[in-house]
Amino acid sequence: MSLYDEGHTIAGWTGAAIATTGGAVVGLGVCTASLPVAGAGLAVVAVSVLVTWALHLSGWGKSPGVRPREQWGMRVRDTQARDGHAGCVGCRLAGRGRKRSAGAPASVSGAVPASAPGPVPAESIPLSPIE
């Protein structure tokens, strides 16, 4: 299993399934030369983006990068989603993870405390039980 395992989440699989359905509808619209059917398929693809984003923000998606093994499972909810993921465009678009003024308390600013678990360097995760 990859250390990064991006996309192995409820948000990723749900978004991919909806987008695949939308792509099939677009293909049907192209094959039948029906502009309304192709437009409906594109609308379904747009909905897949919004559904994936909403699931990611609710904790069913995960941040990019290396995570500890106990967080690799698809059904493990991300506890850091409320504060926003560093470097995550979706979180930034939702207004999460932005830096606030230095005088604001941590609970108001939404900043993650230094002791909070974050991405683990790849060197610290053994790839096999032998290491």
GROMACS elastic network, one bead per residue, 0.5 to 0.9 nm:
[ bonds ]
;  ai    aj funct       b0    kb
    1     4     6  0.85851   500
    1     5     6  0.72483   500
    2     5     6  0.52717   500
    2     6     6  0.86898   500
    3     6     6  0.88160   500
    3    65     6  0.80132   500
    3    66     6  0.56804   500
    3    67     6  0.71741   500
    3    68     6  0.85553   500
    3    69     6  0.83736   500
    3    72     6  0.85116   500
    3   122     6  0.75139   500
    3   125     6  0.84058   500
    3   127     6  0.84268   500
    4    64     6  0.71745   500
    4    65     6  0.53663   500
    4    67     6  0.70269   500
    4    72     6  0.87552   500
    5     8     6  0.59226   500
    5     9     6  0.88932   500
    5    64     6  0.86346   500
    5    65     6  0.82968   500
    5    66     6  0.80783   500
    5    67     6  0.87510   500
    5    72     6  0.72281   500
    6     9     6  0.76887   500
    6    12     6  0.83144   500
    6    62     6  0.76100   500
    6    63     6  0.80912   500
    6    64     6  0.63763   500
    6    65     6  0.76633   500
    7    10     6  0.83081   500
    7    11     6  0.77558   500
    7    13     6  0.70087   500
    7    61     6  0.78651   500
    7    62     6  0.81428   500
    7    74     6  0.89733   500
    8    11     6  0.83261   500
    8    12     6  0.62826   500
    8    13     6  0.69698   500
    8    61     6  0.84272   500
    8    62     6  0.87140   500
    8    72     6  0.81088   500
    8    73     6  0.77970   500
    8    74     6  0.56183   500
    9    12     6  0.50795   500
    9    13     6  0.62072   500
    9    14     6  0.84136   500
    9    56     6  0.89165   500
    9    60     6  0.64348   500
    9    61     6  0.55371   500
    9    62     6  0.70945   500
    9    72     6  0.89915   500
    9    73     6  0.78804   500
    9    75     6  0.69874   500
    9    76     6  0.82495   500
    9    77     6  0.88423   500
   10    13     6  0.53795   500
   10    14     6  0.59524   500
   10    15     6  0.83788   500
   10    52     6  0.87091   500
   10    55     6  0.76624   500
   10    56     6  0.85794   500
   10    60     6  0.56040   500
   10    61     6  0.65213   500
   10    74     6  0.63540   500
   10    75     6  0.69237   500
   11    14     6  0.53056   500
   11    15     6  0.59849   500
   11    16     6  0.84803   500
   11    51     6  0.77466   500
   11    52     6  0.50367   500
   11    53     6  0.75946   500
   11    54     6  0.82204   500
   11    55     6  0.51770   500
   11    56     6  0.58074   500
   11    59     6  0.87069   500
   11    60     6  0.55115   500
   11    61     6  0.50798   500
   11    62     6  0.85726   500
   12    15     6  0.52809   500
   12    16     6  0.60932   500
   12    17     6  0.86354   500
   12    52     6  0.65255   500
   12    55     6  0.87023   500
   12    56     6  0.83714   500
   12    60     6  0.85800   500
   12    61     6  0.68074   500
   13    16     6  0.50706   500
   13    17     6  0.61133   500
   13    18     6  0.86602   500
   13    52     6  0.86659   500
   14    17     6  0.51867   500
   14    18     6  0.62738   500
   14    19     6  0.85563   500
   14    48     6  0.79216   500
   14    51     6  0.79201   500
   14    52     6  0.68827   500
   14    55     6  0.88207   500
   15    18     6  0.52512   500
   15    19     6  0.60156   500
   15    20     6  0.84677   500
   15    45     6  0.88223   500
   15    47     6  0.87238   500
   15    48     6  0.50168   500
   15    49     6  0.65607   500
   15    50     6  0.85199   500
   15    51     6  0.64913   500
   15    53     6  0.86153   500
   15    55     6  0.89851   500
   16    19     6  0.50779   500
   16    20     6  0.59668   500
   16    21     6  0.85650   500
   16    48     6  0.74476   500
   16    52     6  0.84844   500
   17    20     6  0.51388   500
   17    21     6  0.63032   500
   17    22     6  0.86983   500
   17    48     6  0.82041   500
   18    21     6  0.51359   500
   18    22     6  0.62418   500
   18    23     6  0.86411   500
   18    44     6  0.70519   500
   18    45     6  0.68511   500
   18    47     6  0.78543   500
   18    48     6  0.52885   500
   18    49     6  0.87939   500
   18    51     6  0.87088   500
   19    23     6  0.60397   500
   19    24     6  0.85614   500
   19    41     6  0.88692   500
   19    42     6  0.89798   500
   19    44     6  0.68288   500
   19    46     6  0.79958   500
   19    47     6  0.81287   500
   19    48     6  0.54127   500
   19    49     6  0.78679   500
   20    24     6  0.62006   500
   20    25     6  0.86685   500
   20    45     6  0.78563   500
   21    24     6  0.51104   500
   21    25     6  0.63375   500
   21    26     6  0.87228   500
   21    41     6  0.78156   500
   21    44     6  0.75725   500
   21    45     6  0.79021   500
   22    25     6  0.50624   500
   22    26     6  0.62085   500
   22    27     6  0.85983   500
   22    38     6  0.89517   500
   22    40     6  0.78439   500
   22    42     6  0.62741   500
   22    43     6  0.74843   500
   22    46     6  0.85487   500
   22    47     6  0.89203   500
   22    48     6  0.82054   500
   23    26     6  0.50044   500
   23    27     6  0.61436   500
   23    28     6  0.85765   500
   23    38     6  0.89272   500
   23    41     6  0.62039   500
   23    42     6  0.73762   500
   23    44     6  0.81867   500
   23    45     6  0.68984   500
   24    28     6  0.61589   500
   24    29     6  0.86001   500
   24    41     6  0.73436   500
   25    29     6  0.61711   500
   25    30     6  0.86501   500
   25    37     6  0.67281   500
   25    38     6  0.64525   500
   25    39     6  0.88359   500
   25    40     6  0.73143   500
   25    42     6  0.80649   500
   25    44     6  0.83906   500
   26    30     6  0.62389   500
   26    31     6  0.86582   500
   26    37     6  0.66517   500
   26    39     6  0.71141   500
   26    40     6  0.73626   500
   26    42     6  0.63875   500
   27    30     6  0.50489   500
   27    31     6  0.61231   500
   27    32     6  0.85500   500
   27    37     6  0.89474   500
   27    38     6  0.71044   500
   27    41     6  0.81177   500
   28    31     6  0.51133   500
   28    32     6  0.60900   500
   28    33     6  0.82591   500
   28    34     6  0.81840   500
   28    37     6  0.72612   500
   28    38     6  0.71580   500
   28    41     6  0.86205   500
   29    32     6  0.52431   500
   29    33     6  0.57045   500
   29    35     6  0.63396   500
   29    36     6  0.73924   500
   29    39     6  0.79381   500
   29    40     6  0.86032   500
   29    41     6  0.77563   500
   30    34     6  0.64044   500
   30    35     6  0.75750   500
   30    37     6  0.81486   500
   30    38     6  0.63164   500
   31    34     6  0.78178   500
   32    35     6  0.87876   500
   32    37     6  0.85991   500
   33    37     6  0.85727   500
   33    38     6  0.83264   500
   34    37     6  0.54500   500
   34    38     6  0.63493   500
   34    39     6  0.86645   500
   35    38     6  0.50987   500
   35    39     6  0.60147   500
   35    40     6  0.85407   500
   36    40     6  0.60956   500
   36    41     6  0.86328   500
   37    40     6  0.50200   500
   37    41     6  0.62626   500
   37    42     6  0.87276   500
   38    41     6  0.50728   500
   38    42     6  0.63430   500
   38    43     6  0.86919   500
   39    42     6  0.50593   500
   39    43     6  0.62158   500
   39    44     6  0.87101   500
   40    44     6  0.63040   500
   40    45     6  0.87520   500
   41    44     6  0.50397   500
   41    45     6  0.63587   500
   41    46     6  0.87233   500
   42    45     6  0.50107   500
   42    46     6  0.62677   500
   42    47     6  0.86527   500
   43    46     6  0.50055   500
   43    47     6  0.62154   500
   43    48     6  0.86821   500
   44    48     6  0.62681   500
   44    49     6  0.89054   500
   45    48     6  0.50323   500
   45    49     6  0.66825   500
   46    49     6  0.52884   500
   46    50     6  0.66430   500
   46    51     6  0.88434   500
   47    50     6  0.50932   500
   47    51     6  0.60810   500
   47    52     6  0.85143   500
   48    51     6  0.51012   500
   48    52     6  0.60345   500
   48    53     6  0.84805   500
   49    52     6  0.52377   500
   49    53     6  0.61482   500
   49    54     6  0.86444   500
   50    53     6  0.50917   500
   50    54     6  0.61138   500
   50    55     6  0.86064   500
   51    54     6  0.51306   500
   51    55     6  0.61553   500
   51    56     6  0.85211   500
   52    55     6  0.51828   500
   52    56     6  0.60761   500
   52    57     6  0.86474   500
   52    60     6  0.89833   500
   52    61     6  0.80360   500
   53    56     6  0.50403   500
   53    57     6  0.62025   500
   53    58     6  0.86330   500
   53    61     6  0.83600   500
   53    90     6  0.66286   500
   53    91     6  0.87558   500
   54    57     6  0.51924   500
   54    58     6  0.62252   500
   54    59     6  0.88466   500
   54    60     6  0.88293   500
   55    58     6  0.50694   500
   55    59     6  0.64464   500
   55    60     6  0.52856   500
   55    61     6  0.63082   500
   56    59     6  0.53468   500
   56    60     6  0.51375   500
   56    62     6  0.67986   500
   56    63     6  0.88162   500
   56    78     6  0.87649   500
   56    81     6  0.74722   500
   56    90     6  0.80900   500
   56    91     6  0.85371   500
   57    60     6  0.73351   500
   57    61     6  0.71863   500
   57    81     6  0.59113   500
   57    82     6  0.70802   500
   57    84     6  0.80661   500
   57    90     6  0.78993   500
   57    91     6  0.70018   500
   57    94     6  0.81341   500
   58    61     6  0.77539   500
   58    77     6  0.87737   500
   58    78     6  0.84749   500
   58    81     6  0.67691   500
   58    82     6  0.74407   500
   59    62     6  0.70975   500
   59    76     6  0.89368   500
   59    77     6  0.54400   500
   59    79     6  0.65666   500
   59    80     6  0.76231   500
   59    81     6  0.52127   500
   59    82     6  0.74472   500
   60    74     6  0.84991   500
   60    75     6  0.77961   500
   60    76     6  0.76599   500
   60    77     6  0.53569   500
   60    78     6  0.63356   500
   60    81     6  0.85365   500
   61    74     6  0.88985   500
   61    77     6  0.75200   500
   61    78     6  0.68197   500
   61    81     6  0.81287   500
   62    65     6  0.89944   500
   62    77     6  0.79901   500
   62    78     6  0.59089   500
   62    80     6  0.85973   500
   62    81     6  0.76001   500
   62    85     6  0.83670   500
   63    66     6  0.87578   500
   63    67     6  0.86337   500
   63    78     6  0.82376   500
   63    80     6  0.85734   500
   63    81     6  0.80730   500
   63    84     6  0.87338   500
   63    85     6  0.57822   500
   63    86     6  0.78160   500
   63    87     6  0.84650   500
   63    88     6  0.69093   500
   63   119     6  0.86792   500
   64    67     6  0.85669   500
   64    85     6  0.82720   500
   64    86     6  0.87809   500
   64    87     6  0.81553   500
   64    88     6  0.74722   500
   64   119     6  0.87467   500
   65   119     6  0.65679   500
   65   120     6  0.84252   500
   66   119     6  0.55086   500
   66   120     6  0.58011   500
   66   121     6  0.67804   500
   66   122     6  0.64532   500
   67    70     6  0.81984   500
   67    71     6  0.63290   500
   67    72     6  0.70076   500
   67   118     6  0.75859   500
   67   119     6  0.52713   500
   67   120     6  0.56999   500
   67   121     6  0.84137   500
   67   122     6  0.86731   500
   67   125     6  0.89988   500
   68    71     6  0.56341   500
   68    72     6  0.69869   500
   68   118     6  0.88935   500
   68   119     6  0.75215   500
   68   120     6  0.63847   500
   68   125     6  0.74304   500
   69    72     6  0.52575   500
   69    73     6  0.81158   500
   69   125     6  0.81792   500
   70    73     6  0.70539   500
   70    76     6  0.83918   500
   71    74     6  0.81869   500
   71    75     6  0.89652   500
   71    76     6  0.61024   500
   71    77     6  0.82286   500
   71    78     6  0.80418   500
   72    75     6  0.87176   500
   72    76     6  0.73818   500
   73    76     6  0.54581   500
   73    77     6  0.88982   500
   74    77     6  0.80916   500
   77    81     6  0.89024   500
   78    81     6  0.58447   500
   78    82     6  0.87730   500
   79    82     6  0.71078   500
   79    83     6  0.87240   500
   80    83     6  0.56865   500
   80    84     6  0.64367   500
   80    85     6  0.69209   500
   80   112     6  0.81789   500
   80   116     6  0.88827   500
   80   117     6  0.87799   500
   80   118     6  0.85179   500
   81    84     6  0.50222   500
   81    85     6  0.64327   500
   81    91     6  0.80606   500
   81    96     6  0.85914   500
   82    85     6  0.85960   500
   82    96     6  0.74569   500
   82    97     6  0.87768   500
   82   110     6  0.82196   500
   83    91     6  0.86134   500
   83    96     6  0.59256   500
   83    97     6  0.57365   500
   83    98     6  0.89930   500
   83   110     6  0.53510   500
   83   111     6  0.65470   500
   83   112     6  0.67040   500
   84    87     6  0.89505   500
   84    88     6  0.75459   500
   84    90     6  0.87977   500
   84    91     6  0.52694   500
   84    92     6  0.74338   500
   84    94     6  0.86755   500
   84    95     6  0.82184   500
   84    98     6  0.80541   500
   84   110     6  0.81827   500
   84   111     6  0.86005   500
   84   112     6  0.87144   500
   85    88     6  0.53765   500
   85    89     6  0.86846   500
   85    90     6  0.87868   500
   85    91     6  0.63049   500
   85    92     6  0.83012   500
   85    96     6  0.77218   500
   85    97     6  0.62285   500
   86    89     6  0.87764   500
   86    91     6  0.82644   500
   86    92     6  0.86778   500
   86    97     6  0.65382   500
   86    98     6  0.89081   500
   87    91     6  0.82988   500
   87    92     6  0.79979   500
   87    97     6  0.86819   500
   88    91     6  0.53735   500
   88    92     6  0.62934   500
   88    93     6  0.87540   500
   88    97     6  0.85844   500
   89    92     6  0.50265   500
   89    93     6  0.61324   500
   89    94     6  0.86460   500
   90    93     6  0.51449   500
   90    94     6  0.63534   500
   90    95     6  0.87973   500
   90    96     6  0.86870   500
   91    94     6  0.50622   500
   91    95     6  0.63251   500
   91    96     6  0.50897   500
   91    97     6  0.66983   500
   91    98     6  0.89459   500
   92    95     6  0.50083   500
   92    96     6  0.53784   500
   92    97     6  0.63842   500
   92    98     6  0.69353   500
   93    96     6  0.75001   500
   94    97     6  0.89557   500
   95    98     6  0.65690   500
   96    99     6  0.89790   500
   96   110     6  0.76953   500
   97   109     6  0.88260   500
   97   110     6  0.68713   500
   97   111     6  0.68289   500
   97   112     6  0.85331   500
   98   109     6  0.83258   500
   98   110     6  0.80590   500
   98   111     6  0.80303   500
   99   102     6  0.85570   500
   99   109     6  0.72392   500
   99   110     6  0.82491   500
   99   111     6  0.72098   500
  100   103     6  0.83820   500
  100   104     6  0.70003   500
  100   108     6  0.88770   500
  100   109     6  0.56267   500
  100   110     6  0.82744   500
  100   111     6  0.81893   500
  101   104     6  0.57546   500
  101   109     6  0.78485   500
  102   105     6  0.81534   500
  102   109     6  0.89751   500
  104   107     6  0.83430   500
  104   108     6  0.65191   500
  104   109     6  0.61088   500
  105   108     6  0.54719   500
  105   109     6  0.62119   500
  105   110     6  0.87593   500
  105   111     6  0.89782   500
  106   109     6  0.51126   500
  106   110     6  0.61011   500
  106   111     6  0.57017   500
  106   112     6  0.76565   500
  106   113     6  0.74971   500
  107   110     6  0.57317   500
  107   111     6  0.73403   500
  107   112     6  0.89547   500
  108   111     6  0.81101   500
  109   112     6  0.89218   500
  112   115     6  0.82128   500
  112   116     6  0.63911   500
  113   116     6  0.54123   500
  113   117     6  0.89313   500
  114   117     6  0.82056   500
  115   118     6  0.87659   500
  117   120     6  0.82560   500
  119   122     6  0.89255   500
  120   123     6  0.83820   500
  120   124     6  0.69859   500
  120   125     6  0.75962   500
  121   124     6  0.56785   500
  121   125     6  0.72982   500
  122   125     6  0.55707   500
  122   126     6  0.83092   500
  123   126     6  0.74933   500
  125   128     6  0.89858   500
  126   129     6  0.70703   500
  126   130     6  0.81992   500
  126   131     6  0.56903   500
  127   130     6  0.82848   500
  127   131     6  0.69032   500
  128   131     6  0.57370   500
